[in-house]
Amino acid sequence: MHKRHAIIIGAGPAGLTAAYYLLKFTDIKPIVLEKESFVGGISRTMNFNGNRMDIGGHRFFSKNAEILSLWNELLQPQGAPALDDKILNRESVLTDGGANPEEVDEVFLNRRRVSRIFYRRKFFSYPISLNFETIKNLGLGEMFSIGTSFIKAKFNQREENTLEDFMVNRFGQRLYETFFRDYTTKVWGRSPQEIGADWGSQRIKGLSLGKTILDFFKKTFGFKDGAGETSLIERFFYPKFGPGQLWEKFASEIKNLGGEVLFNTDVKSFHVVNQVIKSVTVESLAGKLTFPADYFLSSMPLSELADALDDGLNYRQLQIAKGLPYRDFITVGLLVDKLLPENHTKIKTLGNIVPDCWIYIQEPSVKLGRLQIFNNWSPYMVADPENSVWLGLEYFCNEGDELWQMSDDDFIKFAADELASIGVINAADVRHGVRVKVPKAYPAYFDTYENISELRDALDDIKNLYCIGRNGQHRYNNMDHSMLTAIAAVCAIVGKFNKSDVWKINADKTYHEGKTNV
């Protein structure tokens, strides 16, 4: 019997993980309120006539053993070759006793990670690596300049106030200007001089040109150690039908265990009395509903959460929340007959397409930021992977700007023309296109973000409120970190953590490397 209740805002990775853990380890019944008609948030999978789109590209990789175990608790590991490995007689990494993806749908594939940069119509390793391809593409003169610039940066470390400072300290001025400055501006709509150094700590901590050089020599001479930096991993797990498959499984298990997941429920207000939330009011297909509860876990954007609280924050804290910036996102799915770049790698692929999971487009002539090749994520993402290529073209924008306001047909044509202009496809080879817009996809680290600690402290003063997930903490977390914030929140509810510990995930190594027992 459930003696207490928790309201969880958002059915993304954090919200679903929180509900699952509450059901498994407490007597608290969770009710998940989801604004949309699907689970997974930006980690969902969309299906267009059998061609599945991963919104944003989601590798399943973690150094946390608890998260890895949880993933395999929901989906089995791969125990036999996937379709493309089977056809190509390609080496697979298999788990004894695992599932055969040709026979079972609920399975995690073990996939090779290939990510490269497309710049000057050439491919460069991502992250930038000291290899013969880089030296050949840039030339010895440019490599010498990069090397001397790096050495100079090591002896003249900057105080890290901005993302530019963070990157120059780790890569040198020359490499920063070549591969980081303009692309970062494209992604965030701001110069790295205007973005806080915290972004680098979240996304590329532990990575530098020095580490890249060391990684090169370890690979060259056959040395291996640990799991490596997150940005340097060479394999990852991936659900057969994309990331949304896992979150749909989570939702199903939550319902089986006695929890609820309610869709099309848009949070409008929280009623707060003496720093305790008494209830939340939502608009739904059934009209306006009010849910009282003992605990409230929120993965909704902090700006929207603050606006919905009817008490508990002062004017300054409300202004900090209102000023928190986000970067919005548009992705275009294009089904094409073939790609133009030739596969010069040693990796065999269906149709001999380039083996990349995604490609960072750093050509200055286009607005396109990143290109996904879904065939390489999983052959089961594509209706006909042997005779077509299913692409995801990713654009970073602001809600309401010129790109956002374009019609679907105009934007699809615009995206296809851009990809053709840099020699990746022939426009005539496009069979089908679709566009998806995602607001508030990426929390950004500028404007009022520098004062976020004041807002965080005020929210923690609301006794039964726990902020979890990427948007719930306004932190650019990976999926595993978002899940760990949810687990930490459950630990705080049962008294094993402090509320402040929930915010330390992906900020304090202790909390994202270790195990968090409920």
C-alpha positions as CSV (number, residue, x, y, z in Angstrom):
1,M,0.0,0.0,0.0
2,H,1.3,3.5,-0.9
3,K,1.0,5.7,2.1
4,R,2.7,8.7,0.4
5,H,2.6,10.3,-3.0
6,A,5.1,12.1,-5.2
7,I,4.3,14.2,-8.2
8,I,7.1,14.1,-10.9
9,I,7.1,16.7,-13.6
10,G,8.4,15.4,-16.9
11,A,8.6,11.9,-18.4
12,G,12.2,12.2,-19.6
13,P,15.2,10.2,-18.3
14,A,15.3,11.9,-14.9
15,G,11.5,11.8,-14.3
16,L,11.1,8.2,-15.3
17,T,14.1,7.1,-13.3
18,A,12.8,8.8,-10.2
19,A,9.4,7.1,-10.6
20,Y,11.0,3.7,-11.1
21,Y,13.3,4.1,-8.0
22,L,10.4,5.3,-5.8
23,L,8.4,2.3,-6.7
24,K,11.3,-0.2,-6.2
25,F,12.7,1.2,-3.0
26,T,10.0,3.2,-1.1
27,D,6.3,3.1,-0.3
28,I,5.8,6.3,-2.2
29,K,3.5,6.2,-5.2
30,P,4.8,8.4,-8.1
31,I,2.5,10.1,-10.6
32,V,4.4,11.4,-13.6
33,L,2.9,14.4,-15.4
34,E,4.1,14.8,-19.0
35,K,3.2,17.9,-21.1
36,E,3.6,16.0,-24.4
37,S,2.0,12.8,-25.7
38,F,5.2,10.8,-25.5
39,V,8.0,9.9,-23.0
40,G,11.7,10.5,-23.3
41,G,11.8,14.3,-23.9
42,I,14.6,15.1,-26.2
43,S,15.8,11.5,-25.8
44,R,12.7,10.1,-27.6
45,T,12.6,8.3,-30.9
46,M,10.2,9.3,-33.6
47,N,9.0,7.0,-36.4
48,F,8.4,8.2,-39.9
49,N,7.2,5.3,-42.1
50,G,9.7,2.9,-40.5
51,N,12.6,5.3,-40.5
52,R,13.3,6.2,-36.8
53,M,14.8,9.5,-35.8
54,D,16.9,10.0,-32.6
55,I,16.3,13.6,-31.6
56,G,19.8,14.9,-30.9
57,G,21.8,11.6,-31.0
58,H,22.1,9.7,-27.7
59,R,25.0,7.4,-27.0
60,F,24.4,5.1,-24.0
61,F,27.7,5.3,-22.1
62,S,28.4,5.7,-18.4
63,K,31.3,5.2,-16.0
64,N,28.7,4.5,-13.3
65,A,28.1,0.8,-12.7
66,E,24.6,1.4,-11.2
67,I,23.4,3.1,-14.4
68,L,24.9,0.4,-16.6
69,S,23.1,-2.3,-14.5
70,L,19.9,-0.4,-14.6
71,W,19.9,-0.1,-18.4
72,N,20.4,-3.9,-18.7
73,E,17.7,-4.4,-16.2
74,L,15.3,-3.0,-18.8
75,L,16.9,-4.1,-22.1
76,Q,19.1,-7.1,-22.6
77,P,22.7,-6.8,-23.9
78,Q,23.5,-8.0,-27.4
79,G,24.5,-11.6,-27.7
80,A,24.5,-12.1,-31.5
81,P,25.4,-10.0,-34.5
82,A,23.1,-7.2,-35.6
83,L,21.8,-7.1,-39.2
84,D,24.7,-5.0,-40.6
85,D,27.4,-7.0,-38.8
86,K,25.8,-10.2,-40.0
87,I,25.6,-9.1,-43.7
88,L,29.1,-7.7,-43.7
89,N,30.7,-10.4,-41.6
90,R,31.9,-7.6,-39.4
91,E,33.3,-8.2,-35.9
92,S,30.8,-7.7,-33.1
93,V,31.3,-7.2,-29.4
94,L,28.8,-9.6,-27.8
95,T,27.7,-10.6,-24.3
96,D,27.5,-14.3,-23.4
97,G,23.8,-15.1,-22.8
98,G,22.7,-11.9,-24.4
99,A,19.8,-11.5,-26.9
100,N,19.9,-11.9,-30.6
101,P,18.7,-8.6,-32.2
102,E,17.5,-10.4,-35.3
103,E,15.0,-12.3,-33.1
104,V,14.4,-10.0,-30.0
105,D,13.5,-6.3,-30.0
106,E,14.2,-5.4,-26.4
107,V,18.0,-5.4,-26.7
108,F,20.9,-3.0,-26.3
109,L,23.3,-3.1,-29.3
110,N,27.0,-2.6,-28.8
111,R,28.0,-0.1,-31.4
112,R,31.2,1.4,-32.7
113,R,31.5,5.1,-32.2
114,V,32.8,7.1,-35.2
115,S,32.4,10.9,-35.0
116,R,34.3,13.2,-37.2
117,I,34.5,16.9,-38.1
118,F,33.8,18.0,-41.7
119,Y,35.9,21.1,-42.5
120,R,37.4,22.3,-45.7
121,R,35.5,19.4,-47.4
122,K,37.7,17.0,-45.4
123,F,37.2,14.7,-42.5
124,F,39.0,15.2,-39.2
125,S,38.8,13.1,-36.1
126,Y,36.5,14.2,-33.3
127,P,37.6,15.1,-30.8
128,I,40.6,16.5,-32.7
129,S,43.3,13.9,-32.6
130,L,47.0,13.9,-33.3
131,N,46.9,11.4,-36.2
132,F,48.2,11.2,-39.7
133,E,44.8,12.2,-41.1
134,T,44.9,15.5,-39.2
135,I,48.5,16.2,-40.1
136,K,47.8,15.5,-43.8
137,N,44.6,17.6,-43.9
138,L,46.1,20.6,-42.1
139,G,49.7,20.4,-43.3
140,L,52.9,20.4,-41.3
141,G,53.1,24.2,-41.1
142,E,49.6,24.4,-39.5
143,M,50.4,21.5,-37.1
144,F,53.6,23.3,-36.1
145,S,51.6,26.5,-35.3
146,I,49.1,24.5,-33.3
147,G,51.9,22.8,-31.3
148,T,53.7,26.0,-30.5
149,S,50.4,27.7,-29.6
150,F,49.6,24.8,-27.2
151,I,53.0,25.0,-25.5
152,K,52.6,28.8,-25.1
153,A,49.1,28.3,-23.6
154,K,50.6,25.8,-21.1
155,F,53.1,28.3,-19.8
156,N,50.6,31.2,-19.8
157,Q,47.4,29.8,-18.3
158,R,44.5,32.2,-18.3
159,E,42.1,32.7,-15.4
160,E,39.1,30.8,-16.5
161,N,36.2,33.2,-16.6
162,T,34.8,32.3,-20.0
163,L,34.5,29.3,-22.2
164,E,37.2,30.8,-24.5
165,D,39.6,30.9,-21.5
166,F,38.8,27.2,-20.7
167,M,39.4,26.1,-24.3
168,V,42.6,28.1,-24.9
169,N,44.1,26.7,-21.7
170,R,43.5,23.2,-22.9
171,F,44.0,23.4,-26.7
172,G,46.0,26.6,-27.4
173,Q,44.9,29.7,-29.2
174,R,45.5,28.3,-32.7
175,L,43.5,25.1,-32.4
176,Y,40.8,26.9,-30.5
177,E,40.4,29.4,-33.4
178,T,40.5,26.6,-36.0
179,F,38.0,24.1,-34.6
180,F,36.2,25.5,-31.6
181,R,35.5,29.3,-31.8
182,D,33.2,29.4,-34.9
183,Y,31.5,26.1,-34.3
184,T,30.7,27.0,-30.7
185,T,29.2,30.3,-31.9
186,K,27.1,28.4,-34.4
187,V,25.8,26.1,-31.7
188,W,25.1,28.6,-29.0
189,G,24.5,31.8,-31.0
190,R,27.1,33.5,-28.7
191,S,30.8,33.9,-28.9
192,P,32.8,31.7,-26.4
193,Q,33.9,35.0,-24.8
194,E,30.2,35.4,-23.7
195,I,29.7,31.8,-22.3
196,G,30.7,30.7,-18.8
197,A,33.6,28.4,-18.3
198,D,31.2,26.0,-16.6
199,W,30.1,24.7,-20.0
200,G,33.5,23.3,-20.6
201,S,33.6,21.7,-17.2
202,Q,30.3,20.0,-18.0
203,R,31.0,18.8,-21.5
204,I,34.7,18.4,-22.1
205,K,36.2,18.1,-18.6
206,G,39.3,16.0,-18.6
207,L,39.9,16.5,-22.3
208,S,42.8,18.6,-23.7
209,L,45.3,18.5,-26.5
210,G,47.8,17.0,-24.0
211,K,45.4,14.2,-23.2
212,T,44.7,13.8,-26.9
213,I,48.4,13.4,-27.6
214,L,48.7,10.9,-24.8
215,D,45.7,9.0,-26.1
216,F,47.4,8.8,-29.5
217,F,50.5,7.3,-28.1
218,K,48.6,4.8,-26.0
219,K,46.7,3.6,-29.0
220,T,49.8,3.6,-31.2
221,F,51.7,1.4,-28.7
222,G,48.8,-0.7,-27.5
223,F,48.4,0.6,-24.0
224,K,44.9,0.7,-22.5
225,D,43.6,2.1,-19.2
226,G,40.1,2.3,-17.7
227,A,37.1,3.5,-19.7
228,G,38.9,6.6,-21.0
229,E,37.5,10.1,-21.2
230,T,33.8,10.2,-22.2
231,S,34.6,12.1,-25.4
232,L,37.2,9.5,-26.4
233,I,35.2,6.3,-26.0
234,E,35.1,4.0,-29.0
235,R,32.0,2.0,-28.3
236,F,28.6,2.6,-26.8
237,F,25.3,0.9,-26.1
238,Y,22.2,1.7,-28.2
239,P,18.7,0.4,-28.1
240,K,17.7,-1.5,-31.2
241,F,15.0,1.0,-32.1
242,G,16.7,4.1,-30.7
243,P,16.7,5.8,-27.2
244,G,13.0,6.2,-26.9
245,Q,12.6,2.4,-26.8
246,L,14.3,2.4,-23.3
247,W,12.1,5.2,-22.0
248,E,9.0,3.5,-23.3
249,K,10.1,0.4,-21.4
250,F,10.6,2.5,-18.3
251,A,7.1,3.9,-18.6
252,S,5.6,0.4,-19.0
253,E,7.4,-0.9,-15.9
254,I,6.3,2.1,-13.9
255,K,2.7,1.3,-14.7
256,N,3.2,-2.4,-14.0
257,L,4.6,-1.5,-10.5
258,G,1.6,0.7,-9.7
259,G,2.8,4.1,-10.7
260,E,1.1,6.5,-13.2
261,V,2.3,8.3,-16.3
262,L,-0.2,11.0,-17.4
263,F,0.2,12.6,-20.8
264,N,-0.9,16.0,-22.2
265,T,-0.8,17.5,-18.6
266,D,0.7,21.0,-18.7
267,V,1.8,22.3,-15.3
268,K,0.3,25.8,-14.6
269,S,0.9,26.4,-10.9
270,F,2.3,25.1,-7.6
271,H,0.5,26.1,-4.3
272,V,3.2,26.8,-1.7
273,V,2.5,27.3,2.0
274,N,5.3,28.0,4.5
275,Q,8.0,26.7,2.1
276,V,6.1,23.5,1.4
277,I,4.3,22.6,-1.9
278,K,0.8,21.5,-1.1
279,S,-0.4,20.8,-4.7
280,V,0.1,21.3,-8.4
281,T,-2.5,22.4,-10.9
282,V,-2.4,21.3,-14.5
283,E,-4.3,21.7,-17.7
284,S,-5.2,18.4,-19.4
285,L,-7.5,17.0,-21.9
286,A,-9.9,16.4,-19.0
287,G,-9.7,20.1,-18.0
288,K,-8.0,21.7,-15.1
289,L,-6.8,19.2,-12.4
290,T,-5.2,19.6,-9.0
291,F,-2.8,17.0,-7.5
292,P,-1.9,17.1,-3.8
293,A,1.3,15.2,-2.8
294,D,4.0,14.8,-0.2
295,Y,6.9,15.3,-2.6
296,F,7.4,17.1,-5.9
297,L,10.3,16.3,-8.3
298,S,10.6,18.7,-11.2
299,S,12.5,18.2,-14.4
300,M,10.7,21.1,-16.1
301,P,12.9,24.2,-17.1
302,L,13.8,26.2,-14.1
303,S,12.4,29.4,-15.7
304,E,9.0,27.7,-16.0
305,L,9.2,26.2,-12.5
306,A,9.9,29.5,-10.9
307,D,7.1,31.2,-12.8
308,A,4.6,28.5,-11.6
309,L,5.4,28.7,-7.9
310,D,2.9,31.0,-6.2
311,D,5.3,31.6,-3.2
312,G,8.8,30.9,-2.1
313,L,10.9,33.1,-4.4
314,N,11.6,36.8,-4.2
315,Y,11.8,39.2,-7.1
316,R,15.5,38.8,-7.7
317,Q,15.3,35.0,-7.7
318,L,12.4,35.2,-10.2
319,Q,14.4,37.5,-12.4
320,I,17.4,35.1,-12.4
321,A,15.1,32.3,-13.4
322,K,13.4,34.4,-16.1
323,G,16.8,35.3,-17.6
324,L,18.2,31.7,-17.8
325,P,18.9,31.1,-21.5
326,Y,18.2,28.1,-23.7
327,R,19.2,27.1,-27.1
328,D,16.5,25.6,-29.3
329,F,16.8,23.0,-31.9
330,I,15.5,21.9,-35.3
331,T,16.2,18.6,-36.9
332,V,15.4,17.5,-40.4
333,G,15.2,13.8,-41.4
334,L,16.2,13.2,-45.0
335,L,15.9,9.8,-46.7
336,V,18.4,9.7,-49.6
337,D,19.6,7.2,-52.1
338,K,23.3,7.6,-51.3
339,L,26.0,9.8,-49.9
340,L,28.7,11.4,-52.0
341,P,31.8,11.2,-49.7
342,E,33.6,8.0,-50.2
343,N,34.4,5.6,-47.3
344,H,38.2,5.6,-47.0
345,T,38.2,4.1,-43.6
346,K,38.8,0.4,-42.8
347,I,35.3,0.0,-41.4
348,K,32.9,-1.9,-43.6
349,T,29.4,-0.4,-43.9
350,L,26.2,-1.3,-45.8
351,G,26.4,0.5,-49.1
352,N,30.0,1.4,-48.2
353,I,28.7,4.8,-46.8
354,V,31.0,6.7,-44.4
355,P,30.9,5.0,-41.0
356,D,30.1,8.0,-38.9
357,C,27.4,8.1,-36.3
358,W,27.4,11.8,-36.5
359,I,29.5,14.5,-38.2
360,Y,30.2,17.9,-36.9
361,I,29.7,20.3,-39.8
362,Q,32.2,23.2,-39.4
363,E,31.9,24.5,-42.9
364,P,31.4,28.3,-42.5
365,S,29.1,28.5,-45.5
366,V,26.2,26.6,-44.0
367,K,24.1,26.9,-40.9
368,L,23.9,23.2,-40.4
369,G,25.6,22.2,-37.2
370,R,25.7,18.4,-37.1
371,L,24.7,15.5,-39.3
372,Q,23.5,12.1,-38.0
373,I,23.7,8.9,-40.1
374,F,21.1,6.7,-38.5
375,N,22.1,3.6,-40.5
376,N,25.3,3.6,-38.4
377,W,23.6,4.0,-35.1
378,S,21.4,0.9,-35.7
379,P,20.4,-0.7,-38.9
380,Y,17.0,-1.2,-37.4
381,M,16.5,2.6,-37.4
382,V,16.1,2.5,-41.2
383,A,13.3,0.8,-43.1
384,D,15.7,-0.3,-45.9
385,P,19.2,0.1,-44.7
386,E,20.8,-1.7,-47.6
387,N,19.4,0.6,-50.3
388,S,18.8,4.0,-48.6
389,V,20.5,6.4,-46.1
390,W,18.5,8.0,-43.3
391,L,20.0,11.3,-42.2
392,G,19.3,13.7,-39.4
393,L,20.4,17.3,-40.0
394,E,20.6,19.4,-36.8
395,Y,20.2,23.1,-36.6
396,F,20.7,25.2,-33.5
397,C,18.5,28.3,-33.2
398,N,16.3,30.4,-31.0
399,E,12.5,29.9,-30.8
400,G,10.9,32.5,-32.9
401,D,13.9,33.4,-35.1
402,E,14.1,33.2,-38.9
403,L,14.9,29.5,-39.0
404,W,12.1,28.7,-36.5
405,Q,9.5,30.6,-38.4
406,M,10.2,28.9,-41.8
407,S,7.5,26.5,-43.0
408,D,8.3,22.8,-42.9
409,D,8.5,22.5,-46.7
410,D,10.8,25.5,-47.1
411,F,13.1,24.4,-44.3
412,I,13.4,20.8,-45.6
413,K,14.4,22.2,-49.0
414,F,16.8,24.7,-47.3
415,A,18.4,21.9,-45.3
416,A,18.8,19.6,-48.4
417,D,20.3,22.4,-50.4
418,E,22.8,23.1,-47.7
419,L,23.9,19.5,-47.5
420,A,24.2,19.4,-51.3
421,S,26.2,22.7,-51.4
422,I,29.0,21.1,-49.3
423,G,29.2,17.9,-51.4
424,V,27.5,15.4,-49.0
425,I,24.5,14.6,-51.2
426,N,22.9,15.3,-54.5
427,A,19.6,17.2,-54.0
428,A,18.1,14.9,-56.6
429,D,18.7,11.9,-54.4
430,V,16.4,13.0,-51.7
431,R,13.3,10.8,-51.4
432,H,11.6,12.2,-48.3
433,G,12.0,14.8,-45.6
434,V,10.5,15.7,-42.3
435,R,11.1,18.5,-39.8
436,V,10.9,18.4,-35.9
437,K,11.3,21.5,-33.7
438,V,12.4,21.1,-30.1
439,P,12.2,24.2,-27.8
440,K,14.5,24.5,-24.8
441,A,16.6,21.7,-25.9
442,Y,19.9,22.9,-24.4
443,P,20.3,25.0,-21.2
444,A,22.9,27.6,-21.9
445,Y,25.6,29.1,-19.7
446,F,25.3,32.9,-20.1
447,D,23.1,35.8,-19.1
448,T,21.8,35.3,-15.6
449,Y,23.4,31.8,-15.3
450,E,26.2,33.3,-13.3
451,N,23.7,33.9,-10.4
452,I,22.0,30.5,-10.6
453,S,23.4,29.5,-7.2
454,E,21.0,32.1,-5.6
455,L,18.1,30.5,-7.3
456,R,19.2,27.0,-6.5
457,D,19.5,27.8,-2.8
458,A,16.0,29.3,-2.7
459,L,14.5,26.3,-4.4
460,D,16.2,24.0,-1.9
461,D,14.5,26.0,0.8
462,I,11.2,24.6,-0.4
463,K,11.2,21.6,1.7
464,N,9.5,19.0,-0.5
465,L,10.8,20.2,-3.9
466,Y,13.7,18.4,-5.7
467,C,15.1,19.6,-9.0
468,I,16.3,16.9,-11.3
469,G,17.5,16.3,-14.9
470,R,19.0,18.6,-17.5
471,N,16.4,21.3,-17.6
472,G,15.4,20.8,-14.0
473,Q,18.9,21.8,-12.9
474,H,19.7,24.0,-16.0
475,R,22.8,21.9,-16.5
476,Y,24.0,20.3,-19.8
477,N,24.0,16.8,-18.5
478,N,24.2,13.5,-20.4
479,M,21.5,10.9,-19.9
480,D,23.3,9.0,-17.2
481,H,23.9,12.2,-15.2
482,S,20.2,13.1,-15.5
483,M,19.3,9.7,-14.2
484,L,21.8,10.0,-11.3
485,T,20.2,13.3,-10.2
486,A,16.9,11.4,-10.0
487,I,18.4,8.6,-8.0
488,A,20.1,11.1,-5.7
489,A,16.7,12.9,-5.2
490,V,15.2,9.6,-4.1
491,C,18.1,9.0,-1.8
492,A,17.5,12.5,-0.3
493,I,13.8,11.7,0.2
494,V,14.6,8.6,2.2
495,G,17.3,10.5,4.2
496,K,20.5,9.0,2.7
497,F,21.6,12.2,0.9
498,N,21.1,15.9,1.6
499,K,19.1,17.9,-0.9
500,S,22.3,19.8,-1.9
501,D,23.8,16.5,-3.0
502,V,21.4,16.3,-5.8
503,W,23.0,19.3,-7.5
504,K,26.5,17.7,-7.2
505,I,25.9,15.1,-9.9
506,N,28.3,15.9,-12.8
507,A,29.9,18.6,-10.7
508,D,31.5,16.5,-8.0
509,K,33.4,13.3,-9.2
510,T,32.3,11.4,-6.1
511,Y,28.7,11.5,-7.1
512,H,28.9,10.5,-10.8
513,E,31.6,7.9,-10.5
514,G,30.4,6.0,-7.5
515,K,27.3,4.0,-6.5
516,T,24.3,5.7,-4.9
517,N,22.4,3.0,-2.9
518,V,18.8,3.9,-2.0
